[in-house]
Amino acid sequence: MLEGKVLKDFNDKENKLKNYKKGQKFKAEDKRYKELEIKGFVEEGKEVTTKKDK
């Protein structure tokens, strides 16, 4: 799972069109995050651990 800041406002089509504004935190599975990073919506993400990863 990766997490980082939103660079451009967008509606997440895979999360009921939830709106993310510039500067907010965004967290998603690696593949989804990389897809949005390539499109310029989020900065380079940092790996985060979840409770079930432990």
mmJSON file of the N, C-alpha and C atoms, coordinates in Angstrom:
{"data_MODEL":{"atom_site":{
"group_PDB":["ATOM","ATOM","ATOM","ATOM","ATOM","ATOM","ATOM","ATOM","ATOM","ATOM","ATOM","ATOM","ATOM","ATOM","ATOM","ATOM","ATOM","ATOM","ATOM","ATOM","ATOM","ATOM","ATOM","ATOM","ATOM","ATOM","ATOM","ATOM","ATOM","ATOM","ATOM","ATOM","ATOM","ATOM","ATOM","ATOM","ATOM","ATOM","ATOM","ATOM","ATOM","ATOM","ATOM","ATOM","ATOM","ATOM","ATOM","ATOM","ATOM","ATOM","ATOM","ATOM","ATOM","ATOM","ATOM","ATOM","ATOM","ATOM","ATOM","ATOM","ATOM","ATOM","ATOM","ATOM","ATOM","ATOM","ATOM","ATOM","ATOM","ATOM","ATOM","ATOM","ATOM","ATOM","ATOM","ATOM","ATOM","ATOM","ATOM","ATOM","ATOM","ATOM","ATOM","ATOM","ATOM","ATOM","ATOM","ATOM","ATOM","ATOM","ATOM","ATOM","ATOM","ATOM","ATOM","ATOM","ATOM","ATOM","ATOM","ATOM","ATOM","ATOM","ATOM","ATOM","ATOM","ATOM","ATOM","ATOM","ATOM","ATOM","ATOM","ATOM","ATOM","ATOM","ATOM","ATOM","ATOM","ATOM","ATOM","ATOM","ATOM","ATOM","ATOM","ATOM","ATOM","ATOM","ATOM","ATOM","ATOM","ATOM","ATOM","ATOM","ATOM","ATOM","ATOM","ATOM","ATOM","ATOM","ATOM","ATOM","ATOM","ATOM","ATOM","ATOM","ATOM","ATOM","ATOM","ATOM","ATOM","ATOM","ATOM","ATOM","ATOM","ATOM","ATOM","ATOM","ATOM","ATOM","ATOM","ATOM","ATOM","ATOM"],
"id":[1,2,3,4,5,6,7,8,9,10,11,12,13,14,15,16,17,18,19,20,21,22,23,24,25,26,27,28,29,30,31,32,33,34,35,36,37,38,39,40,41,42,43,44,45,46,47,48,49,50,51,52,53,54,55,56,57,58,59,60,61,62,63,64,65,66,67,68,69,70,71,72,73,74,75,76,77,78,79,80,81,82,83,84,85,86,87,88,89,90,91,92,93,94,95,96,97,98,99,100,101,102,103,104,105,106,107,108,109,110,111,112,113,114,115,116,117,118,119,120,121,122,123,124,125,126,127,128,129,130,131,132,133,134,135,136,137,138,139,140,141,142,143,144,145,146,147,148,149,150,151,152,153,154,155,156,157,158,159,160,161,162],
"type_symbol":["N","C","C","N","C","C","N","C","C","N","C","C","N","C","C","N","C","C","N","C","C","N","C","C","N","C","C","N","C","C","N","C","C","N","C","C","N","C","C","N","C","C","N","C","C","N","C","C","N","C","C","N","C","C","N","C","C","N","C","C","N","C","C","N","C","C","N","C","C","N","C","C","N","C","C","N","C","C","N","C","C","N","C","C","N","C","C","N","C","C","N","C","C","N","C","C","N","C","C","N","C","C","N","C","C","N","C","C","N","C","C","N","C","C","N","C","C","N","C","C","N","C","C","N","C","C","N","C","C","N","C","C","N","C","C","N","C","C","N","C","C","N","C","C","N","C","C","N","C","C","N","C","C","N","C","C","N","C","C","N","C","C"],
"label_atom_id":["N","CA","C","N","CA","C","N","CA","C","N","CA","C","N","CA","C","N","CA","C","N","CA","C","N","CA","C","N","CA","C","N","CA","C","N","CA","C","N","CA","C","N","CA","C","N","CA","C","N","CA","C","N","CA","C","N","CA","C","N","CA","C","N","CA","C","N","CA","C","N","CA","C","N","CA","C","N","CA","C","N","CA","C","N","CA","C","N","CA","C","N","CA","C","N","CA","C","N","CA","C","N","CA","C","N","CA","C","N","CA","C","N","CA","C","N","CA","C","N","CA","C","N","CA","C","N","CA","C","N","CA","C","N","CA","C","N","CA","C","N","CA","C","N","CA","C","N","CA","C","N","CA","C","N","CA","C","N","CA","C","N","CA","C","N","CA","C","N","CA","C","N","CA","C","N","CA","C","N","CA","C","N","CA","C","N","CA","C"],
"label_alt_id":[null,null,null,null,null,null,null,null,null,null,null,null,null,null,null,null,null,null,null,null,null,null,null,null,null,null,null,null,null,null,null,null,null,null,null,null,null,null,null,null,null,null,null,null,null,null,null,null,null,null,null,null,null,null,null,null,null,null,null,null,null,null,null,null,null,null,null,null,null,null,null,null,null,null,null,null,null,null,null,null,null,null,null,null,null,null,null,null,null,null,null,null,null,null,null,null,null,null,null,null,null,null,null,null,null,null,null,null,null,null,null,null,null,null,null,null,null,null,null,null,null,null,null,null,null,null,null,null,null,null,null,null,null,null,null,null,null,null,null,null,null,null,null,null,null,null,null,null,null,null,null,null,null,null,null,null,null,null,null,null,null,null],
"label_comp_id":["MET","MET","MET","LEU","LEU","LEU","GLU","GLU","GLU","GLY","GLY","GLY","LYS","LYS","LYS","VAL","VAL","VAL","LEU","LEU","LEU","LYS","LYS","LYS","ASP","ASP","ASP","PHE","PHE","PHE","ASN","ASN","ASN","ASP","ASP","ASP","LYS","LYS","LYS","GLU","GLU","GLU","ASN","ASN","ASN","LYS","LYS","LYS","LEU","LEU","LEU","LYS","LYS","LYS","ASN","ASN","ASN","TYR","TYR","TYR","LYS","LYS","LYS","LYS","LYS","LYS","GLY","GLY","GLY","GLN","GLN","GLN","LYS","LYS","LYS","PHE","PHE","PHE","LYS","LYS","LYS","ALA","ALA","ALA","GLU","GLU","GLU","ASP","ASP","ASP","LYS","LYS","LYS","ARG","ARG","ARG","TYR","TYR","TYR","LYS","LYS","LYS","GLU","GLU","GLU","LEU","LEU","LEU","GLU","GLU","GLU","ILE","ILE","ILE","LYS","LYS","LYS","GLY","GLY","GLY","PHE","PHE","PHE","VAL","VAL","VAL","GLU","GLU","GLU","GLU","GLU","GLU","GLY","GLY","GLY","LYS","LYS","LYS","GLU","GLU","GLU","VAL","VAL","VAL","THR","THR","THR","THR","THR","THR","LYS","LYS","LYS","LYS","LYS","LYS","ASP","ASP","ASP","LYS","LYS","LYS"],
"label_asym_id":["A","A","A","A","A","A","A","A","A","A","A","A","A","A","A","A","A","A","A","A","A","A","A","A","A","A","A","A","A","A","A","A","A","A","A","A","A","A","A","A","A","A","A","A","A","A","A","A","A","A","A","A","A","A","A","A","A","A","A","A","A","A","A","A","A","A","A","A","A","A","A","A","A","A","A","A","A","A","A","A","A","A","A","A","A","A","A","A","A","A","A","A","A","A","A","A","A","A","A","A","A","A","A","A","A","A","A","A","A","A","A","A","A","A","A","A","A","A","A","A","A","A","A","A","A","A","A","A","A","A","A","A","A","A","A","A","A","A","A","A","A","A","A","A","A","A","A","A","A","A","A","A","A","A","A","A","A","A","A","A","A","A"],
"label_entity_id":["1","1","1","1","1","1","1","1","1","1","1","1","1","1","1","1","1","1","1","1","1","1","1","1","1","1","1","1","1","1","1","1","1","1","1","1","1","1","1","1","1","1","1","1","1","1","1","1","1","1","1","1","1","1","1","1","1","1","1","1","1","1","1","1","1","1","1","1","1","1","1","1","1","1","1","1","1","1","1","1","1","1","1","1","1","1","1","1","1","1","1","1","1","1","1","1","1","1","1","1","1","1","1","1","1","1","1","1","1","1","1","1","1","1","1","1","1","1","1","1","1","1","1","1","1","1","1","1","1","1","1","1","1","1","1","1","1","1","1","1","1","1","1","1","1","1","1","1","1","1","1","1","1","1","1","1","1","1","1","1","1","1"],
"label_seq_id":[1,1,1,2,2,2,3,3,3,4,4,4,5,5,5,6,6,6,7,7,7,8,8,8,9,9,9,10,10,10,11,11,11,12,12,12,13,13,13,14,14,14,15,15,15,16,16,16,17,17,17,18,18,18,19,19,19,20,20,20,21,21,21,22,22,22,23,23,23,24,24,24,25,25,25,26,26,26,27,27,27,28,28,28,29,29,29,30,30,30,31,31,31,32,32,32,33,33,33,34,34,34,35,35,35,36,36,36,37,37,37,38,38,38,39,39,39,40,40,40,41,41,41,42,42,42,43,43,43,44,44,44,45,45,45,46,46,46,47,47,47,48,48,48,49,49,49,50,50,50,51,51,51,52,52,52,53,53,53,54,54,54],
"pdbx_PDB_ins_code":[null,null,null,null,null,null,null,null,null,null,null,null,null,null,null,null,null,null,null,null,null,null,null,null,null,null,null,null,null,null,null,null,null,null,null,null,null,null,null,null,null,null,null,null,null,null,null,null,null,null,null,null,null,null,null,null,null,null,null,null,null,null,null,null,null,null,null,null,null,null,null,null,null,null,null,null,null,null,null,null,null,null,null,null,null,null,null,null,null,null,null,null,null,null,null,null,null,null,null,null,null,null,null,null,null,null,null,null,null,null,null,null,null,null,null,null,null,null,null,null,null,null,null,null,null,null,null,null,null,null,null,null,null,null,null,null,null,null,null,null,null,null,null,null,null,null,null,null,null,null,null,null,null,null,null,null,null,null,null,null,null,null],
"Cartn_x":[0.851,0.0,0.9,0.516,1.273,0.412,1.08,0.378,1.195,0.504,1.159,0.137,0.616,-0.261,-0.851,-2.056,-2.753,-2.166,-1.834,-1.277,-2.342,-3.368,-4.474,-5.777,-6.813,-8.132,-8.61,-9.252,-9.851,-10.945,-11.816,-12.851,-12.41,-12.3,-11.818,-12.928,-12.829,-13.869,-13.978,-12.948,-12.98,-13.445,-13.829,-14.304,-15.535,-16.563,-17.834,-17.647,-16.677,-16.373,-16.018,-15.403,-14.97,-14.041,-14.284,-13.505,-12.265,-11.117,-9.855,-9.372,-9.004,-8.524,-7.004,-6.409,-4.969,-4.52,-3.462,-2.915,-3.391,-4.495,-4.995,-4.1,-4.199,-3.497,-4.343,-3.671,-4.346,-3.604,-4.36,-3.765,-4.478,-3.691,-4.29,-3.305,-3.804,-2.939,-1.91,-0.746,0.377,-0.009,-0.699,-1.045,-1.918,-2.932,-3.852,-3.112,-2.28,-1.544,-0.623,0.116,1.041,0.289,-0.9,-1.734,-2.04,-2.416,-2.734,-1.472,-0.363,0.913,1.351,1.235,1.611,0.759,-0.506,-1.42,-1.231,-0.382,-0.082,-1.022,-1.83,-2.784,-2.186,-1.183,-0.579,0.942,1.594,3.057,3.574,4.893,5.494,5.126,4.583,4.08,5.13,4.826,5.673,4.931,5.68,5.09,4.539,3.341,2.729,2.298,2.314,1.869,0.487,-0.299,-1.626,-1.62,-2.616,-2.689,-2.667,-3.31,-3.337,-2.004,-1.102,0.235,1.129,0.799,1.661,1.397],
"Cartn_y":[-1.171,0.0,1.239,2.227,3.469,4.643,5.682,6.89,8.113,9.183,10.435,11.543,12.715,13.882,13.961,14.51,14.754,16.023,15.965,17.114,17.878,17.166,17.771,17.189,18.03,17.559,16.467,15.436,14.401,13.673,13.005,12.144,10.708,9.931,8.557,7.645,7.262,6.439,5.057,4.614,3.297,3.37,4.565,4.728,5.639,5.233,5.971,7.456,7.75,9.115,10.055,9.498,10.332,11.425,12.652,13.796,13.986,14.107,14.399,15.754,16.613,17.964,18.014,18.944,19.157,19.339,18.612,18.723,17.648,16.968,15.9,14.671,13.778,12.495,11.509,10.646,9.599,8.297,7.231,5.92,4.893,4.005,2.972,1.823,0.74,-0.387,0.091,-0.547,-0.12,0.119,-0.848,-0.725,0.498,0.695,1.839,3.154,3.188,4.414,4.789,3.801,4.057,4.569,4.026,4.469,5.964,6.407,7.824,8.691,8.131,8.867,9.151,8.163,8.321,9.405,9.492,10.492,11.87,11.983,13.278,13.735,12.822,13.201,13.151,12.305,12.165,12.179,12.57,12.579,11.148,10.989,9.678,9.213,8.017,7.517,6.835,6.778,6.072,4.83,3.749,2.487,2.657,2.183,2.204,0.787,0.487,-0.823,-0.693,-1.714,-1.748,-2.765,-2.733,-3.655,-5.105,-5.418,-6.809,-7.246,-6.312,-6.648,-7.187,-6.871,-7.234,-8.64],
"Cartn_z":[0.0,0.0,0.0,-0.799,-0.906,-0.464,0.04,0.483,0.091,-0.286,-0.622,-0.772,-1.17,-1.32,-2.718,-2.768,-4.024,-4.642,-5.935,-6.653,-7.44,-7.904,-8.668,-8.148,-8.036,-7.623,-8.581,-8.017,-8.855,-8.088,-8.841,-8.281,-8.527,-7.472,-7.573,-8.077,-9.342,-9.96,-9.323,-8.626,-7.987,-6.531,-6.068,-4.694,-4.683,-5.432,-5.485,-5.815,-6.683,-7.126,-5.968,-4.924,-3.791,-4.305,-3.84,-4.295,-3.435,-4.088,-3.408,-3.883,-2.956,-3.258,-3.15,-3.872,-3.83,-2.375,-1.991,-0.645,0.315,-0.012,0.849,0.729,1.687,1.632,0.844,0.092,-0.664,-0.432,-0.164,0.083,-0.785,-1.417,-2.268,-2.449,-2.99,-3.33,-4.355,-4.364,-5.195,-6.658,-7.27,-8.691,-8.943,-8.125,-8.276,-8.047,-7.029,-6.721,-7.881,-8.401,-9.521,-10.75,-10.987,-12.117,-11.998,-10.8,-10.581,-10.584,-10.121,-10.128,-11.566,-12.418,-13.829,-14.504,-14.113,-14.683,-14.057,-13.017,-12.422,-11.322,-10.794,-9.747,-8.34,-8.125,-6.795,-6.91,-5.802,-5.778,-5.628,-5.717,-5.502,-4.101,-4.016,-2.742,-1.889,-0.603,0.357,0.807,1.008,1.46,2.87,3.103,4.429,4.786,6.065,6.511,7.111,6.942,7.532,8.664,9.492,10.625,10.192,9.058,8.627,8.01,7.676,7.164,8.284,9.513,10.643,11.119],
"occupancy":[1.0,1.0,1.0,1.0,1.0,1.0,1.0,1.0,1.0,1.0,1.0,1.0,1.0,1.0,1.0,1.0,1.0,1.0,1.0,1.0,1.0,1.0,1.0,1.0,1.0,1.0,1.0,1.0,1.0,1.0,1.0,1.0,1.0,1.0,1.0,1.0,1.0,1.0,1.0,1.0,1.0,1.0,1.0,1.0,1.0,1.0,1.0,1.0,1.0,1.0,1.0,1.0,1.0,1.0,1.0,1.0,1.0,1.0,1.0,1.0,1.0,1.0,1.0,1.0,1.0,1.0,1.0,1.0,1.0,1.0,1.0,1.0,1.0,1.0,1.0,1.0,1.0,1.0,1.0,1.0,1.0,1.0,1.0,1.0,1.0,1.0,1.0,1.0,1.0,1.0,1.0,1.0,1.0,1.0,1.0,1.0,1.0,1.0,1.0,1.0,1.0,1.0,1.0,1.0,1.0,1.0,1.0,1.0,1.0,1.0,1.0,1.0,1.0,1.0,1.0,1.0,1.0,1.0,1.0,1.0,1.0,1.0,1.0,1.0,1.0,1.0,1.0,1.0,1.0,1.0,1.0,1.0,1.0,1.0,1.0,1.0,1.0,1.0,1.0,1.0,1.0,1.0,1.0,1.0,1.0,1.0,1.0,1.0,1.0,1.0,1.0,1.0,1.0,1.0,1.0,1.0,1.0,1.0,1.0,1.0,1.0,1.0],
"B_iso_or_equiv":[0.0,0.0,0.0,0.0,0.0,0.0,0.0,0.0,0.0,0.0,0.0,0.0,0.0,0.0,0.0,0.0,0.0,0.0,0.0,0.0,0.0,0.0,0.0,0.0,0.0,0.0,0.0,0.0,0.0,0.0,0.0,0.0,0.0,0.0,0.0,0.0,0.0,0.0,0.0,0.0,0.0,0.0,0.0,0.0,0.0,0.0,0.0,0.0,0.0,0.0,0.0,0.0,0.0,0.0,0.0,0.0,0.0,0.0,0.0,0.0,0.0,0.0,0.0,0.0,0.0,0.0,0.0,0.0,0.0,0.0,0.0,0.0,0.0,0.0,0.0,0.0,0.0,0.0,0.0,0.0,0.0,0.0,0.0,0.0,0.0,0.0,0.0,0.0,0.0,0.0,0.0,0.0,0.0,0.0,0.0,0.0,0.0,0.0,0.0,0.0,0.0,0.0,0.0,0.0,0.0,0.0,0.0,0.0,0.0,0.0,0.0,0.0,0.0,0.0,0.0,0.0,0.0,0.0,0.0,0.0,0.0,0.0,0.0,0.0,0.0,0.0,0.0,0.0,0.0,0.0,0.0,0.0,0.0,0.0,0.0,0.0,0.0,0.0,0.0,0.0,0.0,0.0,0.0,0.0,0.0,0.0,0.0,0.0,0.0,0.0,0.0,0.0,0.0,0.0,0.0,0.0,0.0,0.0,0.0,0.0,0.0,0.0],
"pdbx_formal_charge":[null,null,null,null,null,null,null,null,null,null,null,null,null,null,null,null,null,null,null,null,null,null,null,null,null,null,null,null,null,null,null,null,null,null,null,null,null,null,null,null,null,null,null,null,null,null,null,null,null,null,null,null,null,null,null,null,null,null,null,null,null,null,null,null,null,null,null,null,null,null,null,null,null,null,null,null,null,null,null,null,null,null,null,null,null,null,null,null,null,null,null,null,null,null,null,null,null,null,null,null,null,null,null,null,null,null,null,null,null,null,null,null,null,null,null,null,null,null,null,null,null,null,null,null,null,null,null,null,null,null,null,null,null,null,null,null,null,null,null,null,null,null,null,null,null,null,null,null,null,null,null,null,null,null,null,null,null,null,null,null,null,null],
"auth_seq_id":[1,1,1,2,2,2,3,3,3,4,4,4,5,5,5,6,6,6,7,7,7,8,8,8,9,9,9,10,10,10,11,11,11,12,12,12,13,13,13,14,14,14,15,15,15,16,16,16,17,17,17,18,18,18,19,19,19,20,20,20,21,21,21,22,22,22,23,23,23,24,24,24,25,25,25,26,26,26,27,27,27,28,28,28,29,29,29,30,30,30,31,31,31,32,32,32,33,33,33,34,34,34,35,35,35,36,36,36,37,37,37,38,38,38,39,39,39,40,40,40,41,41,41,42,42,42,43,43,43,44,44,44,45,45,45,46,46,46,47,47,47,48,48,48,49,49,49,50,50,50,51,51,51,52,52,52,53,53,53,54,54,54],
"auth_comp_id":["MET","MET","MET","LEU","LEU","LEU","GLU","GLU","GLU","GLY","GLY","GLY","LYS","LYS","LYS","VAL","VAL","VAL","LEU","LEU","LEU","LYS","LYS","LYS","ASP","ASP","ASP","PHE","PHE","PHE","ASN","ASN","ASN","ASP","ASP","ASP","LYS","LYS","LYS","GLU","GLU","GLU","ASN","ASN","ASN","LYS","LYS","LYS","LEU","LEU","LEU","LYS","LYS","LYS","ASN","ASN","ASN","TYR","TYR","TYR","LYS","LYS","LYS","LYS","LYS","LYS","GLY","GLY","GLY","GLN","GLN","GLN","LYS","LYS","LYS","PHE","PHE","PHE","LYS","LYS","LYS","ALA","ALA","ALA","GLU","GLU","GLU","ASP","ASP","ASP","LYS","LYS","LYS","ARG","ARG","ARG","TYR","TYR","TYR","LYS","LYS","LYS","GLU","GLU","GLU","LEU","LEU","LEU","GLU","GLU","GLU","ILE","ILE","ILE","LYS","LYS","LYS","GLY","GLY","GLY","PHE","PHE","PHE","VAL","VAL","VAL","GLU","GLU","GLU","GLU","GLU","GLU","GLY","GLY","GLY","LYS","LYS","LYS","GLU","GLU","GLU","VAL","VAL","VAL","THR","THR","THR","THR","THR","THR","LYS","LYS","LYS","LYS","LYS","LYS","ASP","ASP","ASP","LYS","LYS","LYS"],
"auth_asym_id":["A","A","A","A","A","A","A","A","A","A","A","A","A","A","A","A","A","A","A","A","A","A","A","A","A","A","A","A","A","A","A","A","A","A","A","A","A","A","A","A","A","A","A","A","A","A","A","A","A","A","A","A","A","A","A","A","A","A","A","A","A","A","A","A","A","A","A","A","A","A","A","A","A","A","A","A","A","A","A","A","A","A","A","A","A","A","A","A","A","A","A","A","A","A","A","A","A","A","A","A","A","A","A","A","A","A","A","A","A","A","A","A","A","A","A","A","A","A","A","A","A","A","A","A","A","A","A","A","A","A","A","A","A","A","A","A","A","A","A","A","A","A","A","A","A","A","A","A","A","A","A","A","A","A","A","A","A","A","A","A","A","A"],
"auth_atom_id":["N","CA","C","N","CA","C","N","CA","C","N","CA","C","N","CA","C","N","CA","C","N","CA","C","N","CA","C","N","CA","C","N","CA","C","N","CA","C","N","CA","C","N","CA","C","N","CA","C","N","CA","C","N","CA","C","N","CA","C","N","CA","C","N","CA","C","N","CA","C","N","CA","C","N","CA","C","N","CA","C","N","CA","C","N","CA","C","N","CA","C","N","CA","C","N","CA","C","N","CA","C","N","CA","C","N","CA","C","N","CA","C","N","CA","C","N","CA","C","N","CA","C","N","CA","C","N","CA","C","N","CA","C","N","CA","C","N","CA","C","N","CA","C","N","CA","C","N","CA","C","N","CA","C","N","CA","C","N","CA","C","N","CA","C","N","CA","C","N","CA","C","N","CA","C","N","CA","C","N","CA","C","N","CA","C","N","CA","C"],
"pdbx_PDB_model_num":[1,1,1,1,1,1,1,1,1,1,1,1,1,1,1,1,1,1,1,1,1,1,1,1,1,1,1,1,1,1,1,1,1,1,1,1,1,1,1,1,1,1,1,1,1,1,1,1,1,1,1,1,1,1,1,1,1,1,1,1,1,1,1,1,1,1,1,1,1,1,1,1,1,1,1,1,1,1,1,1,1,1,1,1,1,1,1,1,1,1,1,1,1,1,1,1,1,1,1,1,1,1,1,1,1,1,1,1,1,1,1,1,1,1,1,1,1,1,1,1,1,1,1,1,1,1,1,1,1,1,1,1,1,1,1,1,1,1,1,1,1,1,1,1,1,1,1,1,1,1,1,1,1,1,1,1,1,1,1,1,1,1]
}}}
